[in-house]
Amino acid sequence: MKRLCSILALWLLAAPVPAPGLAAQDTTQMAPAEPMLTVTDAVVARSVLDREPQDTGTVFPADVGQLVFWTKVAGAPTGVETTIHHVWFHGETEVGDVELHVAGSPWRTWSRKTVPPDWTGAWHVEVRDAGGAVLRRVDFTVGQ
């Protein structure tokens, strides 16, 4: 019996002991990785017709009234809703944040922004993923 207890004690001492605060990780229940979204095309336009941008450009008159930011996204899984954001800036001031739903790949979507006549100068729009990472930036000018 004494010999059995000695063998058991040696076996317990030789067994690896996890560090305090660390535990085994069950990888079978891990959440799937976020989809790898990419912006394959992005333009500023005056309108959209049949899901295609019309009158695209980088310079628009001060009286343009409204602009559209059109985006084509790839890498979103079909049937799983993902979101992107179009974040509009006049100069360095954020003037709009539009959440858009993406449900397949490729996927075309767009947002609109009213442009007051006195908001001239440099503008840009950023396409951001749901986590806030900038996927694309497009610069343009109003009124010059």
N, C-alpha and C positions, 0 to 999 in steps of 0.2 A: 504494500500500500504506500509505504514511504517512497519507493522508487517511482510509482505512478504519479504521486504528487510532485516529485522533483521534475519529471518529464513534462507534466502539465505546466509547471511554473516556468520552465525554460521555453516552452512553446509560446506562452503568453508574452514573455519578454522579447522573443524574436519576431513576433507579429508586428507588422507596420501599424503605427498609431497615427491617425490623421492629425494635422496641426489644429490647434484650437481655432474655432471659427470657420474652418474649411469643411465642406461637405462634398460628397460625390454629386455630380451633376447628371441628371437624367436628360439626355439629349433627345429622347424620343418624343418629348412633350414641348420642345422649343417652338416658339412662334416662327412662322416663315419669314424670311428676309423681305424687306421692303422691295418692291419692284424697281428695277434699274431704268428709270425714265430718261429719255433723251428727247431734246427738241430738235426735230429734223428741219423745221422751217418756221420762221417767225417774221412777220412784217406789219408795218403800220399802213393802214388803208383808209379810204373815205367810206367804204361800205363793203358788204359781203353779199354775193349773189350766188345762189346754188352752192353754198358752203365754200366758195372761193373768194379771196380778197380782190377788190376792185379799186383801181386808182391808187396803187401803192406809191410810197415815196419816203423821202427823208426830210423834205422841206414842204411845209404847208402854209397857206396864207392865214393871217390873223383872224379872218372872218370864216374859218373852216367850220366852226360850230360844233362838230362832233367828229371824233376819230374812232377807228376800230383797231384793236390789236388782235391779229389772227395768228394762231399757233397750230402746228402739226406736231403731235407727240407720238413717240414710239416706245415700246418696252412695257406698256401697261398690260397686265394679264386680262384676257377676255373674261367677262362675267364677274370680275372683282372690281368694285368701284374704288377708284383712286382719285385724289384731288390734286390740283395744281392751283397756283395763285398768279394772277396778273397784278403786279404792283406798279401803279402809275406814279411818276415823279415829275414835278415841274421844278426845274433846277435840282436842288437836293432835297426838296420838301415832298414827302409822300402825300399824294392827293387822292389816292384810291387804291383799294385792295379788293379784288374780285376773286372769290373762290369759284373754281370751275371743276366739274366732274368729268373724269376720264374713265371710260368703261371698255376699252379695247385698244388694239394696236394694228395699224396706225389710227390716230384719233385727231380730228380737227375740231378746234373750239376757238371762241373769240369773246372779247369783252369790248364794251363801248365806253367812251369818256367824253362828256361835254367839255368843250374848251371855250371858256369865256374869251372875248376879243382882246381883253387887256392882259391875258396870260401868255405873252409872247416870250420867245427865248428858247433855251435848251430844255428838252424833255427827254425822258427815257422810261421804258417799261422793262421790268424784270419778270421773268418766268421763274417761279419758285416751286419746289416740291412741297409736300405736306409738312416736312420737317423744317422748311424755311431755307434750304440750300438753293442758291441761285443757279438755275440751269442755263439761262440765256439772258442777255441784256441787249436791247435795241435802242439806239439813240436817234432822236429826230429833233427838228426845229420847227417852231410855229412863229410865223410873222416876220421872217427875214429873207 
